[in-house]
């Protein structure tokens, strides 16, 4: 095997994150590429949560797909929710103490799922207990069943290690980690690395190591390492294993951020939590992370910090961004370089606060009453997110505009192995700064599009939300209005001229394609894998990846559309309206009339995208995807 896919499932707050970390770190330490996406309810504890992962011996994967090779279940609900996600001949690891649990007795299960299972189990001749589902998988799907009595294993670790019985349940994560390690042939050194990294206290490490050994011995004795991966051939000198939140936080530190304001909101808050670990009040490289009372206060605090000369940002999600829009307009009016890292989730309103989406693109491009220049860039994977976060600050200060950096929940909460960033070529560009010692200072000097920027305290200056003159004084004279408005909006012409077209997009795949996928954000990874699989079936496909929406890559997409034909373009997005295709039309006049969309809050998977593209080529014009628990 050169690729392994698995699902780890259990109750929210039950140790699933620990389990995922143990396996991800072990595989990465062994040299494999890993990507794992965590899907969870908006619930502190108890509701079903799962991790969907791909491990590769030949690449650093950026895609997820079904069916999976292993389902590892902490509880009965995971068995019922994910039994159909297993491939024929795969493995199910579960707690055999749950054999007699019926799906009808699980209070946390959603009504819709219960109704679907009622119909499906009747059709399959399954009585609805865990035991009956496992038996069906074993008999009809040739699934290998790894039934482990968690109760007996916990009693054994109590006996061996002298653990207090009330604390024994803490080791369930390691039971499943040991079982997966045994089946997939994770060696002792790599598993030991992840156990030591996760359990820094010596006694906790020792107890978890003992539990893993018990399970590995039992499972190997029965099954061996039947899903052992090939020796890794991923050629990178070193990797990070990190979530999108952590990658962007790290990039902000590299970029020289000195102030971040936020109000806690999923999935953006984790970025600020990571920055708080490195917060230092005073000294070289100090960072202030400021939790405010609401989102409007957050953007206003960040604007205030930016006016003092600090590199400043906020991190938020949909509802929070909506509240920030008034402050964003103030920043546009007053030419304030501030960065908004915008983590998209399912909307509208509270929507799906822990699920992903790309439905806030148009909101980002058009946010605020009135017109003002801004830059909007979007990241497709962890590597892009790192460098884009740094570029965002450079663009903000170079052009003295707000910059919106779009990512999504999928990227934020996905843990991936990525190459160690190359810092050699990174530059910090602070833009046109006012010199010291001027006898007169005009903050909004009309002699240039980008006025020299002084920091508060350097000179006397004025700021107002009203229209103003060169000094910042309120001035509603119509001629002054035209001068000041034109000055601000001419920045868009300068941005269009200076940011190269090749920075705004990437192109992958055939130069003479049968079909061109047009997408952005987290679509990138699944699109690249899909065009690879389509190529294997004789279909020449390519992927046009939009990286910036302001300025828009109009020249390149116009050229591609002219060469291959507009009818070969298909928009692939995580939203209902295929919003990026609307921006294509607005910027180029090209109508992308075909689309593949998904708005369930789950990511697009390779198998469903491949099938959808085939349907598009057969004549379909709109495919709506729905796979995922």
Secondary structure by P-SEA (a helix, b strand, c coil): ccbbbbbbbbccccaaaaaaaaaaaaaaaabbbbbbbbbbcccccccbbbbbbbbbcccccccccccccbbbbccaaaaaaccccccccbbbbbccccccccccccccccaaaaaaaaaaaaaacccccaaaaaaaaacccccccccccaaaaaaaaaaaccccccccccaaaaaaaaaaaaaacccaaaaaaaaaaacccaaaaaaaaaaaaaaaaaaaaccccccccccccccccccccccaaaaaaaaaaaacccbbbbcccccaaaaaaaaaaaccccccbbbbbbbcccaaaaaaaaaaaaaacccccccccaaaaaaaaaaaaaaaaaccbbbbbbbbcccccccccccccccccccccccccbbbbbbbbbbccaaaaaaaaaaaaaaaaaccbbbbbbbccccccbbbbbcccccccbbbbbcccccccccccccccccccccbbbcccccccccccccccccccccccaaaaaaaaaaaaaaaaaaaacccccccccccccccccbbbbccccaaaaaaaaaaaaaaaccbbbbbbbccccccaaaaaaaaaaacccccbbbbcccccaaaaaaaaaacccccccbbbbcccccccaaaaaaaaaaaaacccbbbbbbcc
